[in-house]
């Protein structure tokens, strides 16, 4: 996907003067760096001291170690899967090859490569993922647990290969700061986990090539931080990686300066990326997980190196952990909200390890669990490693006495009912910063699960680059469980990571007490001059969820309506008229529900359609599968009426589109 002149103008319009000035400076620096590549300062007497405390590896649970070793053996055999694509070349990888398209990225000065153009480069996510070296942290952890030197030797072989093939500023792996930051964090943990291997010093601190790479990575990050409207999760990864390397590899004249600057950036942007309630401002659950992982890893490095960390850093991480515990469903799954690209901060676990259970287990070890936290089942390798480094201290702040159900600053509300009924209601901001890069046009959408099974599902993300029609669909209004007017999105897209107009939402009612009937009501202005208002009620006794949609403030001709309900991939639907019988199986037990849809609309089921895309579910980045989507079409008559919270409870005489979901048994 190449960017047009119009895109650059739209992107420029979302920047402030300081950001524009910073980016001009970056452009000048990139031109200068093309011809001037300084040598890494001479390093003598470097030693790695940020080792794991004695007994840490012995604390790894046996089942977690078994999963890790199984994963490491698959990697040793050359097999790995990234974003739905299997590759079997990992024994001797081509660092620039994209197995999805079969293309190989061109060689050249990093900042001159058209990395967004899949026709020229390939799928950049596929190429970048391997070079985050998180599979090497898995191999290094397998060595730490088993002492089998085959794992360590493979790690050393691949690092030497990568360093030789990717000299500073040459090739696609020197384009994006998030990639450099995560790669540095991986190298720190590789060095730590290989500490018992006789060849580790020759691989790292006594190796001029390694020192040159580590120094140039940090020089790059110090020069080109994400700025202004791009200072989202990327800058957290940049700061965390820079800080970790400057702590653990503090061997250079600039190390102290880099460490201090990275810590300042990390503290500032952790606060900036997080609501006071603890939810991530991008309103994308996977990025909440990524930022939390990066923050915990950075604190681990600080404590290992004896570097004081501002109390605000730990406080943000504490609040993020409590917020995660509050929003997950009965199977510890958070909302499927906004973009998701399977990105992780630190990987030392095998397949089958639950990411969210792992984060909550780490939160318990570092901060202590609250009485209302869900029970965490399962084990992981990462928790004992991080907990061995992070100094546990009693929080000096008041934590929630009961499980929160409404996060006013994020506009996110969780309604809970019997039979593990879980419903997320979205009345929050469109996204983070002026471009809202990872937002979807999903205002007032609902997501409903029963015992962890997606019933009314958020379809996910699927892709970022190279497939614009799919990118548009998965982030569109029609691609979510909400109402579309006149065939358009509530917010206006200016590109794959750019929104030029943001719908504004406000929550009018949020009663999550759980006593009898839980209620939520919100509205947004994305269809001016009309306002879309939605009311949701979850009645415990009848196990019934009612959704009422109204189009208010309408003037002029009637507006065309499409109301979408996306079913999870496990749900079978039999649609007759405006009633859908839903059936699925959970743990060998048959479950069912009935969905009564608004009779004013004409209903049709769609599944696995590609022209245009409709009826899909993406369980992870790069993967999609057919799922049933129910679309009702018709017209909105419009309504005038009071705008206060009392009216939001249910106005008499206002026509609405009423949907009722009843769970059986």
N, C-alpha and C positions, 0 to 999 in steps of 0.2 A: 504494500500500500504506500504510494508516494503522496506527499503532501503538496497541495496546490498553493498558489499565491493567495487565494482567498482564505485558505486555512491559516496561513501565517498572519494575515490581517486580523482574522477572528481571534487568534491566539494572542496577538499583541494587544488587542482591545481589553483583554482580561488581566493585563499586567499593570502595576503601579509604576510610578517614576523610578523608585529605588530598584525594583526588579529589572526594569529596562536597562538602567545604568549598569547593574551587575552583569547582565547578560552581554552587554556591549563589551565590558571588560573581559568576560570569558572568551568572546570571539577573538579579541585582540591577542589574548594569551594563547589560544589554540593555534593561531597563525604563527606566533613566535616559537611555540614549542615544536612545530613541524621541523624546524631546522636546528634547534638548540636542545640537546639532550644531555644534561649534566651527568657526571659520574656519581655513583653512590659514594658517600664518604667512607674512608677506610675505617674498618671496625676491628679492634683487637680485644681479646679477652672476654668476648661475649659469652654469657652463660644464661641458661634458662632456669629460673628458680620458681616459677609459678606452677609447681607440681601439685598433684592431688595428695591430700593428706593420707597418711598410712591407714589402711583398712577400708578405704573408699570402695575399691573394686569388690571386696568381699561382701559389701552391703548390697550389691546388685542382686535383685531377686532371681532365683534360678530360671523361672519361666521366661522372664524378660531377657536373660542372657541367652537362653535357648533360641528365642525368636531372632535375636540379633545375630547369632552365629549362623543360623539358617540363611538369613539375608546376606551375610558376608560371603557365604559359600556360593550363593547365586551370583553375586558380583564377581567372585573369583572365576567362576565359569564363564563370565562374559555377558551375563544377562541382566538387563535392567529395563524398566518401563517408565517412560516419562510422558505424561499428558496423553495417555491412551495409545502410545506408539511403543512397541517392543523393539528393542535393539539387542543384538547378540555380539556386538563388536567391542565390548567393554574390556576385554583382555588387552587390546591394543587400540585404543580409540583414536579416531580422527577428530581433533578438537574443533574443527570448523565445519563438520559435516552435519547436515540436517536429515535424519532418516525419514522424516515425514514427506518431504518434497524430493529427496534425493539430490538436493543442491548442496554446493559447498561455498561458504562465504568467501568473497574475494580477499586478497591480501592488499595491504596498503596502510596509509596513515589512518589511525582510528577515527578521527573526527571528519574524515572525508568519505567514509563508507555509508552508503544508503541503507542503513540497517532496518528501516521500516518497510523497505521494498522487498516483499517476499519473492518476487520474480528474479531479483538480482542476488539476494543473499540467502533465501530460504526462510524457514520459520525461525525467527531470532530467539523465541522462547526455548525451542528445542536445542538450539546451539548453546545458548547461555546456561541452561540448567546443569549440564554435565560439568561445566567449568565453575560452578559454585563449590565444587569439591566436597559436597556433603555425602556423597557415597564413600569418599576417602575417610571421612570421620567415622563412618560405620566400620570400615575395615580396620581403622586404628583402634576403635573400641573393641573389636573382636580380638585384636592382638593383646590389648590390655587385660582382657578377661581370660584368654586361653594361653598366652605366652607363645603362640604359634608364630614363628618368624615369617612364614609365608605371607601373612597379612601385611606385616610391616614392609617386607621387601616389595610387594606389589604397590603399596602406597608410595614408597620411595621412587620406584620406577615411573609411576605416573606423574608424580610431581616434577621429576627431572625432565620428563617428556614435555609436560605443559610449559615449564619455564623456558625450555629451548625453543618451543614452537611459537611462543607468545612474548617476544621481547617487549619492553615498555613502549607503549603508544603505537604498536603495530597490531592490526587485526581487530576483530569485532569485540574481543573481550576487554578492550580498554575504552569502551564507549560510555557505559552506564555506571554511575557511582554506586547504585545498589548492588550491582554484581561485584564490584571491587570490595565493598564493605563486607558482604557476606563471605566472600572468598577469604579475606583476611581473618575473619572469625573462625572459619574452618581451619585455616593453617595453625592458628593458636591452639585449637583443640587437638589437631593432629599431633603437633609437637608435644602436648601434654600427655596424650594417651600413648604415645610411643616412647615415653621417657625411659622405660626399662630396656629398650632395644639398643644394643651396642652401637648401631650405626646412626642413631638419631642426631648426634651433634654434628657429624659429617654431612648430614642432610640439611640441617638448618644453620646453626650459628657459626659453624666452621666452613660454610659453603658460600663463596662469593656470589654465586648465581642466585641463591636463595636470598641473601642479604640485599642484593640489587633489586630483586622483585619486591621484597617487603618494603624497602625504602621508596621505590617508585610508586607503589600502590598508595602509600601514605602521602607522598608529595602530591599525587593526583587528587586525592580526596581533600587535602587542604586547599587546593587551588580551585576546585570546581564543585562546591556544594550545591545541592538542589536549592533553588531560590524561590521566594515569593509564592506564587500560585502553584508551584510544584513541590513545595516543602511539606509533603505528606509522609507516608510510610518510608519513602525512599531516603529521606534525610535521617530518619531514625536508624536505618541500616548503615548509612554512611558513617554516622557518628559512632554507633556501637562498634562497628568494625575497626574504625580508626582508633577509638579509645582502647579496645581490647589489644590491638597490636602495639600501641604505644605503651601499654602496661606490661604485657608479657614479653614483647620484643623491644624493650626500651634501651636499645644499644646505640642510638644515633644522636648526633648533636641536637637535632630538632625534636627528639622524642618528648621531652618535657613540655615544649610548646605545643606540639600536636596533641598531647594528652590533655592539657588544660583546655585547649580550644574545643576538642571533641567533647569533653565533659560539659562545658558550657552549652554547646549545641544540643547535646543529648538532653540536658535538664530543660532547656527552653522548649525544645520541640516535643518532648514527651508531654509536657504540660499543654502545649498548643494543640497537639493531636488528640487530646483526651478531654471529654466533658468532665466537669466536676463530679458527676455521678459515677464515673469510671468507664463509661462506654467510649469506644473510639469514634472520633468525629467524622471519619469517613463513612460511618454507618454501613460498614462491610465487615461481617463477622470474621472472615478469614484474616483480614488485616488487623483486627483486634488481636487475634492469636499471634500473628507475626510480630507486631509491635511488642506484645507482652513477652514473647520469647527473646527478642533482641534486648529488651530492657533487663530481663533477668540475667542474661548472659553477660551484659556489660557490668552489672553490679557484682557478679561473680568474679570478674577480672579485677575490679577495683578492690574487693576484699582480699583477693589472693595477693595483690601487690601492695596492700596497705595504703591505698589511695582513698582519702576521705571523699564521700559522696554526699551531696546535699540531701537533707531529709526529704525534700520535695520529690526526689527521684523515687525513693522507696514508697512514699505515700501514693504517688500515681500508680505504681505497680500493684500496691495493695488494693487500691480502689478498682483497678482493672480486674483483679482476681475476684474480688467480691462481686463485681458486676457480672462477670462470666458465670459465677456460681448461681446468680439470681436468674439468669435468662435461659439457661439450658433446659431441655425437656427431660422426661423421665429416663431417657437413654443417654443423657449428657451431651445432646447435640444442641448447639446454639442456633439462632435463626439463620436461615439462608438468605442473607440480605446483601444487596450491592454486589460488587465484583468479587471474584474469588479466583486465584490462580495457583493454588496448591503451594504457595510459598512458605518456607519454614526458615527460622533463624538459626537453629542448631539441630542437627539430626544425628542421633547416636542409637536409634532404635530400629528394630526389625519390623517387617510387615505385620499388620494386625494389632499394633500398639495404638490405642485410642489417644489421639492428639489432645482432646479436651480433658479427658481423665488425667492424662499426664500433666497438663498445666495446672489442674486443680490439686493434684497430688503434690506438685512443687509448691503451690501456694500454701498448702497445709504445712509442708515442711519448713517453709520460710517465714510465713506470717501466722500460721495457726488457723484452723478451720473454725467457722462459726456454727452454732447449734443448728441453724436452719439450712446449712449447706447440704446438697444432695450427697448421698453415700457414693464414694468413688470405688468402683470395682476395677480390677486389673492392675497391672504393674508396669513399670518402665525402667529403662536404664538411666535416662537423663536426670530424673529427680534425685537419686542419691549422688550423682556427680555434681550437680549444681548446689545441692544442699550442703555438700561437704566444703564448699568454698564460700558460700554466702553466710555472713554472720547474722544469726537470728536475733532480733530484738523485739521486745514488746511494742506494738504500735502505740503512739502517743495521741491517737485520734479516736474519736467515737465511731465505731462501725455499726452497720444496720442491726438493730435488735431482731427484726423480722425480715423475711425474704421480700425484697422490693418487687412490686409488680408493674410500677409505672416509673419511667425515667423521663421527667418533664423536659430536661434540657435536650435530650436526644429524641424526644417525641416517640419513644418506643414503649409499648404497653404489652404485657403478657397477661392474658386471661387463662386461668386454670380451672378445670372442672373434674368431675369424677371419671374413673376409667382412664386416667392419664390423658385427659383431653387438654391440649395445649394450643393456644391461639395467640399469634403475634399480630398486633395492629400497628401500622406505620403512619404516624402523624408528625414526623420529624422534618428537619431541614432536608433540602434536596441532596446536599452533599457537603464536602469540605473544601474550603477556599473558593476562589472565584471561578475555577474551571470545573470543580466537583468531579475530578477525573474518574473516580471509581463509583460514581452514583448510577442508579438506574431510575427511569421515569416511573416510579412505583408508588407515588403518593396515595395514601389510604388503602394500600394493599393489605390483605390478610394472608396469613399462613397458618394452616391448621394441621395438627398431628394427633394421632391416637396411639398411645403407647410407643411413641417414637417413629411411627410410620407416617410418611407424608400423605395426607389426604387431600387438602387443598395446598398445593406445593408452590414454592418459588422455583421457577425452572432452572435458575442458576446463571452461569456466565458463558461457558463453552470456549470462547476465543477472544483474542485481542486484535491481532494483526492479520492481514492477508485475506480475510473473508468478510468484507464489509456488510453483506446482507445478513449474515448470521450474527455479527456483532450488534447490528442495529436491532435485530429481533429480540435477542436475549436481554437487551437493556431497555426495550420499548415498553410503553404503557400496555399495549395488547399482550405483551409477554408476561404480565403479572395479574394477580387476582384483584383487579380494580376496573374502573369504568373509563371507557374512551369516548370522547365526543368528536364528531365530524372527521373521524379517521386519523386524527393527529395525536402526538404525544403531549403530555401535560407540560413537559420541559422541552426546550429546543436544543438539539444536538448540533454542535459545530465541528465534530470530528470524533474519532474513536475514544478519546480521553478528554473531551471538551464539551461543556454545555454552555450555551450563550444566553439562555434564559432559564431561570430556575423557578419552578412552581413553589409557592409559599404555603405551608401547611400550619394549621393550629389545632391543638387538641382542646375540645370544649368540655368533655366529660371523661374521667378515668377513675372508675370505681372498681378496684381489684380486690376488695375485701374478701371475696369468695363466699360470702354469706347469702345463699339463695341465688341472686342474679348478679353477675359481674357485667358492668356496662362500660362502653367506650364510644365516644363520638368525636369526629374531627372533620375538618373541611380544608380544601385547598383552592387557590385562585388560578390554577394553570389553564383554565378554559374561559378566560375573561371574554365578555362581561359576566358569564355564568360562574357559579360556584358549585363545586361538587362536594356534597356533604354525605358522610356515611355514619350510620349507627350500627353498633354491634352489641348483642346481648347474649351472654352464655348463662343458661338456666341449669343449675346443677340437678334439680329433681328430675327433669325430663331429658337431661343429657342433650339439650337442644341449643344450637347456635343460630341466632337470627341476624341477618345482615340487611339493612335498609339503605338504599342509595337514593339520593335526591339531587336534582339539578335545580339550583335556586338562582334567583336574580336574572332569569332569562328574559331577553327582549327580542322582538322580531320573530322570524320563522323558527319552527321547531328544529331541534338539532338532532342529527343522527347519533344513535347510541350503539356501542358494542360493549357488552359486559362479559368479562372473561373469568372462567374458573378452570385453573390448571390442576389436574389430578396427578398424584404421585405415580411413579412407574409401576408400583405394586397394586394399584387400584384398577379393577375392572368395572366398567360402567355400562349399564343398559339404559339408554335414554329413550323414553316414550313421551312425546309431547314436551311438557315442561317439568317432567319428573325423571330423575336419574337414580337407579338402584346401584349402589356402590358395594362391591365385595372385595375382600382381600384376605390373606392368611398371615398370621403372626405367630411364630414359634409353633407351627403345626395346628393352630386353632383358627377356624374360620371366623371372620368378623364381617360386619355389614353396617351400612348406613343408608339413609335416603336423603336425596338432595332435591327439595322442592324449589324450582326456579321461577322467576317472575313471569307470570302469564301474559304480561303486555308485550313480551319480546318473543321472537321466533328463535328457537334453539336448534343448534346443530353440533354434532360431535366431530372433532378433527383429531387426526392422529398421524404423526410422521409425515406431514406434508412439507415439500421443499420449495414450491413455487407459488406463492411465497412461503417462507418457513412458518409452520404452525403445528403445535402438538409435539413438543419435544421437552426432554428433561436432561440436564447436564449434571451428572453426579460429581464430576471433577473437570478440571481444565483439560480441554482437548477431547473430551468424551461426551457423547450425547446418545440418547436412546428414545424411541418413540414413547409417548405418553398421551393420554386422552386429554384434550382441552375442549371444554364446553363454551360455546360462544352464542350469546343472545343478541339479536339485532332488532332495532326498532327506532323509536323516536322519543325524545324527552319533551314533556309538555311544559316543564318549567314550573316554578313556584316562587311566590313572594311570601315573606313572613318574618317574624321576629328572629333576631340573630343571637339571642342570649343562651346561656347554658340550660335554662329551664326549657326553652324551646327545643334544645338539642336532645332532651330526653324523649321527645316524640311529639311533633306538632299535629294537632287535629286538622284535618282537611287538606293536608299536603300529600299529594300523590308521590309515592315512592316505589322503587323496584325492590320487592322483598324476597329474599332468599332465605330458606330455612334448611339447616343441616341437622338431621336427627341420628344420633348413634344408637344402635340397638344392642341389647344384651348387657 
